[in-house]
């Protein structure tokens, strides 16, 4: 059984355990399967605590009789006629039962003749299983509440729908409660596309409301802290306390170092309160509390620097000053996440996408074109091009203006990331593109003009003339495979910040295009160790 079916089975059993019928559980899950009768039988069979063992009670009794008489668990398993794995599960189940009944870990392991390492491992498994059960029960309760609400709503208001404003407010409330778009639309009685339109129209994201999370076992609980205090009063050592609680000795030591009072006494209630205060979220971000840092980030955003470039530049400029270092995600959240924003929303327009709402998928432009004959495909390109160990290998493309009347050639070198932009204000036929590319590469040294990789656009119909004139080897990417020219596609996104889509590209003067090219090449790049493409390209030119 795959993970998806196993998760569905666990959710189905949880819904049945909280009182829902089989039909109601299917409605909540939105899923029906021929496996469900088998899941129901397994749930009923598990009621006696025997689960998948499926051995008669007399066989298990024979095992425990032999084990209690002094035999090892392996010998007791042979005596009862069961495998070692079955005996191992019986021992673990009895250990868990003793622990659930309040027996300490040491007392539970003594009659089972368990070593400290195995007892600690089983205790950790028990804690994880308990935390998982708590989470599953809470999820089942939420699912049951949603199912009950929807059932009552259909009975009382079979045809009534809330007004648009009320429906939208209710939609965002359900999203903040943790529901996804499909579940929220089912409760509101609308199509899922309506929810998608609400999200687009609202241009905002949801923030989960603060609610008390189930204890995960990762942090010490108040009960464990009280037990630590009791054991210390009895004179137990830190290692003995750790063994009793099933924790690491270093955890106990850190707890005592942090929360002793001035007399050296450990106060469990004060320790638990202090730990809870330290875990509280959200906290004030670094940008919210530092005006100088915020102004610096805003200036870089205003120059169309990406958050990743800003974060990398700060680390490179202030390597030993943690107060001047930022995570990329911190800048994105300050721009895009409601309730966390500490940067003005106008700076979101400076991002490459220009959106104020994060999206998980990006629209890709598609275009059709005639066939280019006698192409040398990218799979035949030399290995050193893919490895990026040699300069002079370029990737190119066209960006098209409004109405496909004007265009620009974009070129990017794979190793140095140096980019070039050539404006084509009149047309972008094969002849025009060929002449422009010849002018670009004719002035370059041979080591800096080795290969050119392009897509299968008709503007490269004269690629043989280009290759014979400049000495370039021209290769073509597979159709509809822009990732094969990733460096150039990334450069196109940068260029579009200055020359947006659906605009007339012929109005830009050569001076303006050159200024934009210089500004792009003077940006630091993460892949270059936050050096600039201009510096790398000039160094390669000097070496040539």
N, C-alpha and C positions, 0 to 999 in steps of 0.2 A: 504494500500500500504506500502510495506516495505521500509527501508531506501535506498536499492540499486535501486529500481524502481524510488523512488522519486528523487534520484541524477541523474539518467538517464533522467527523465523528465525535470529537471532543465537544464541539459546540452543541451538537444534537443531544448528547447525553446530559450536558449541563442544563439545557432547556427542559428536558424531561424530568430531571431531578428537582427543578423548582416548581413543577406542577403543570406544565403545559402538556397538552395532548400531542400525539404524533402529528396530527394535521396542523395544529397551531405551530409546532416546532418547524414543520416544513414551510409554513407561510412566513415565519420570521426569517428563516435562512434563505428563502427564495430558491430552494433547491429540493429536488426529490430524486431518489435513487432506489434501485432494487436492492441495494445493500442495507437500507434502513431496517428491514425486519431482522437481519442478522445483528445489527448494532443494538437493537432493542433486546434481543435474546442475551447478548453479552452483558448488557446493563443489568438485566434481571439475575443472570447467573452470578454477577459480582456482588450481589447483595449479601451473601454469606461470608464474604471476605476471602474466598478461595480463588477468585479470578480465573486466570488461565492455567493454574496448576493442574486442576482436573484429576487429582488423585483422591481416592477414597479416604475418609476420615480415619479408618482403621489403619491404613498404611502410614499416615502421618503420626498416628499414636504409637505405632511400632517404632518409628524413627526416634521419637522423643523418649520412649522408654529405654532404648539402647543408649541414647546420648546421655540421659540423666544417670544411667548406671555407671558412667565413666568412659564409655567408648568415644573415640574421636568422631567428628561429624562425618568423615569419609567412611569409617567403619559402620557407623549407624546408618548411613545411606545404603551401603551394601546389604546390611541386615534387613532393611525395609524393602529392598529391591527397587530403589529409585536412583536416579542419576545424581552426580555431584551438584549440578546446577540447581536441581530441585531442592536439595538439602540446603544449598546456599541461600536460596530465596526464602525458605522456611526460617532459617536463622535470622535473616535480615528483617523479615516480617515481625518476628517476635521481639526483636530489638526495638523496632519502630513502635510496636504496641506498648512496650514498657515505657518508652520515652513519652508517648502521648498520654499515658496514665500518670505522669508526674515523677517517674523514677529518674534519678540522675543518670548521666551518661556512664559514670563508673559503675554504679550499682546495676545498670542494665547490662553492661558488658561482662560483669563478673560471672553470673551463672552460665552465660553462653561461651565463656572462656575466650573472649575476644581480646586481641592485642590493642594497644592504644591507637595505632595507625588505622586499623580497620574500623574501630569504633568511631574515630574522628571522621573517616570517609563516609560511613553510613549516616552519621549525624548531619553531615553537610548535605547529603542526598535528601534526608528527611526535611531539612529546612527548605531546600529548593522546591520539593514537592508540595510542602505546605503553602509556600508563597504562590506557586502556580495554581493551587486549588482556590486560594483566596481571590486571585485575579479572575479565574474562570467563573467563580460564583458571582462576583460583581458584574462581569460581562453578561452572564445569564440573567441576572436581575434587571440590568438595563434593557436587554432584549425583550424580556417579558413585559416590562413597563411600556416599551414602545409598541409591542403587539397589542397590549390591552388598550392603550390610547387609540391606536388606529382602529381597533374593533369597535370601541365606543363611538368614535367619530363617525364611522360609517353607518352605525345604527341611528344616531341622533341627527346627523346632518348628511344624509345620503347624497344630496345634490348641491348643498351650499358650499361655496368657496370663499375664502377671505378676499377682501379687496387687495388691489395690487400693492399698496403701501404696507398693509398689514401682513400680506403674504411675504413680502421681501424682508420685513423685520423678523418675522418668524423663521424664515429661511436662515438668516445670519445667526439667530439664536441657536438653532439646531446645529449649525456648523461649529459654533463655539463650544457646544456640548460634546463634540468629538465625532459627529456623524459625517459620513461622506456625502457627496452630491446625490447619489442615487437614493440613499436611505432618506435624506431630507425631502427629496421630491416625492417619494412614496407617501410620507406622512402628510405632506401638503396636498397630495392628490393631483400633482401636476406632472407633466413630462420632464424628463431629465434635462432636455434642452432648455427648458424654462429656467432651471437652476443655473445652467451655464451662462445664459443671457444675463441673469441677475449678477453673477460674478463679474462679467465683462462690463456691465453698466456701472456697477459699484466701484470697480477699480480699487479693490482693497482686499486684504487677506484677513483671515480669522486668527484669533489668539485664544488658545484654550483657557477656559476659566479656571482659576485656582481651586483645586479640590484635594482633599487629603488622600494621598496615595497609600496603597496597601504596603505593609512592612515587607521589605524584600529580603531581609536577612543580611544585607550588606553592612549595615551600621548596627552598633550595639543598641539594644532596646533598654527601656527603663527596668524591666524585669532582670535583664542580665547585669545591669549596673548595680541593682540591689543585691544580686547574688555575689558580685565582686566584693562589695562592702562587707557582706556577711563572712565570706571566706577569709578576707584579710583580718577581720576581728578574731577569727579562729586560728590565726597564725599561718595560714597557707601561703606558700611562695607564689610568685607570679606564674611560674611554669605549671604549678598545680592548679591554679585558677584557670589558666588557659586550657589545660586538659579537661577540666570539669565542664567548661563552657563550650568546648569544641572550637576554640579560637586559637589564633597564632599568639605565641608569647609576646611578639612585638606589638600586637594590637593592645594587649593588656598594659604593656609598658607605656605606650603612647597615651593611653587613656589616663593612667595614673599621673604621668608627667604633666598633662594638661590641666587636670581638674583636682589637684590637691590644694587645700587651703594653706594659710600661713603657718599652721601648726603641723602640716604634713598629713592631715586627715583627708581621706577621700569622701566627698559628699555626692552621693549618687543622684539626688534630685537636682541639685545645682548643675551637675555635669550634663544631665539629660536636657535641661533647659538651655544651657549654653550651646550644646551641639545642635539643637533644633533651630536656635537663632542663627547659627553659622550656616545652616543649610538653606535658609530662606532665599527664595528667588521671586521675582527678578531683582538683580542688583543694578545700581547705576553703572552705565557703561563708561569707558574711559573717555569717549568723545564728549559725553554730557558734562563731565566735570573738569575738562581742560579746554578753555577757550582758545588758547594759542594753537593747540593741536587741531582743534576743530576748524579754525580759520585756515591752517595750512592745508588740511585735506580738502576744504572747499576750493581753495585756489587751484589745487591740482585737478580737481574734478572740472573746474571751469575751463581748464586747458585740454579737456577730453582724455585725461589719464584714466585708465581703468582702475578699479579698486585693487586688483592684484598688483598692478605696477606701482600704485601708491604705497601699499604695504611693503613690497620688496625694496622700494627706494628708501623708505624710512629705516628698514633694518640695515641697509647698506650704509646709510648716512649716519645713523646713531647706533652703532653695533653694541655699545655697552650701556645704553640708556633704555631700560625697560619702559619708562614712562613715555617714550617717543616711538614705541613699537606697537603696531596694530595688526590684528588678524584681518584677512580679506573679508571674512564673513561679518565682522563687526561693522565694516563700512557699508556692506550691502544691507544689513539689518537696519542701520541708521537711516538708510534711504528709503527702504521698501516696506518695512514691517510696521503696521499701525501700533501705536502705544510705545514703540521703541525709538521712533524717529527723533533724532536730534540734529539732522541735517535738513535744510529746506528742500521741499519737493521739487523746486525748480532745477536742482542739481541732478535729479533723476533723468531729466532730458539730455544730460551730458553723457549718459551711459550709451554704450554701443547700440542697444535695442531701443533706447528712448522711451521705455515703458515704465509705468509706476507700479506694475503688478508683475510678479514673477510668473513665468510660464515654463512648464516642463518640456514643451515641444516648440520648435521654431518652424515657421513657414519657410519653405525653400522654393526658390523660383525655378520653374521648369521652362524649357524652351526646346523647340524642335529645329532641325536644320538638315540640309542635304548631306549626302555622304561625301567624305573626303577620301580620295582614292590613294592607293599605295601608301597606306599609313604603316609606320613602325610603332607597334604597341608598347605600352609601358612595361610589360613583362620582359621585353628584350632590352630594357635599359640597363647599363652597367651596374654592378653591385655597389661600386663606390658612390653612386648617386644616392642610393637608398641609405647607405651608412652615414652620409654627410661627413665624410672625411676629406673632401676635396672641394674647393671653391670653384665657381664658374658654372654651376648647374642652376638653371632658372625655371620658374613656373610662371605661366602667363594666362591671361583671360581678358575678356571684354566686360565692362559694365556699360549698360545701355541707358540712354536718356529717354525723355518723354517721347512717346510715339515711335520709338526705335529710329529716330532721325539722327541723333548724335551719339557718340560713344567715347570711351576712354580705354586705352590699353593699360593694364596693370601687370607689372612684372615684379617678381620677388626671388631673390637669391636664397637658396636653401640653407646654406651654412651661416652666412652673416646676417640673414634676414633683411638685407638691404632692398628697398623697394623703389620702383620707378613708375611714374604716371605719365602717359602721353595722351594729349587730348586730340580727338578726331572730330572737329566741329561740323564737318560737311557730310561725311558718310563713313561707313565702316565696311567697305567691300574688301575682297581678298587683295586687290591691287593696292588699295590705300593702306591696309594693315601691313602688307609686305614692305612697302616703301618706308613706313614709320619704324618697323623693327630693324630694317637694314641700317637706317640712320642711327639707331640706338646702339647696335652692337658693332658698327664699323669703327667706332672710336675706342673700343675696349681692347685691352691686351688679350691675347689668345688664352692665357690661363684663366681669365675671368669670363670667358664666353665659350663654354664647352658644349652644353646641351640646353634644350628648351622643351619643356613638357606643357602641352596644351590640351584642351578638350576637343571634341569632334565638331566644333562649329565650322560653318562654311567659310568663315573669314580666313581659315588656314588652307584654302584650296591650293594656294601656290607655295606650299611649304618646301617643295623641291628647289624652287628658285631661291628661297631664303637660305636653305642649307648650302647651296652651291656658292652663294655670294658671300656669306659671313663665315662659313666653315662650321656652323652649328650642326649638331645632330638633333633632329626634331623627333619627339616621341609624343604619342597620343594616349590619354587616359581612356579607360573603358567608358562606355556611354552610361550616363546617370550615376557616376561614381565620383562625386566631388572630393571625397576624402583622400583620393589618390593624389590630389594636388592641395593638400591641407595648408601648406604655407601660403599659397596664393589665395585660397578662400579666406583665410584669416586676414590677409592684407586687404581683400575686397571689403570686408566688414569695417576695417579701419577707414578706408577711403570713403565709404558711404556716410560716415559721420560728417564729412565736409561736402560731399556731393550726393545728396539724398536721392532716393528713387523718385521716379515720376517728375523729374525736373529737367530743364533744358541745359545740357552740359556744354552747349556751344557758346554760352555767354561768358565762360570763364577764360580770362586772358592767360597767356603762357606764363606771365610773371606770377599770377595767383596760383597756378598749378605747381610751379616750381617751389613756391613758398610752402604749400601744403606738403609736398614731397619732403622738403627739408625738415618740416616740423615732425612728420611721422618718423623719419629716420633718426631724429634726435630723442625719441622716447626710449627709456630703458626697457630692456626685455628680460623677463625672468629666465628664459632659456640661455641667455648670454651672460648670466651672472649679474644682471641689471646693468650691463654696459649697453651702449647705443649701437645700432647697426652701422651708423656712419663711421664710428671709430673702428669697428671690425673690418668694414669694407676697405677703408683707407689703408689699414695694416696689410690686408691681403693684396691690395694694389701695389704697395711698396715692395712686398715680397715677390711679386710677379716680375 
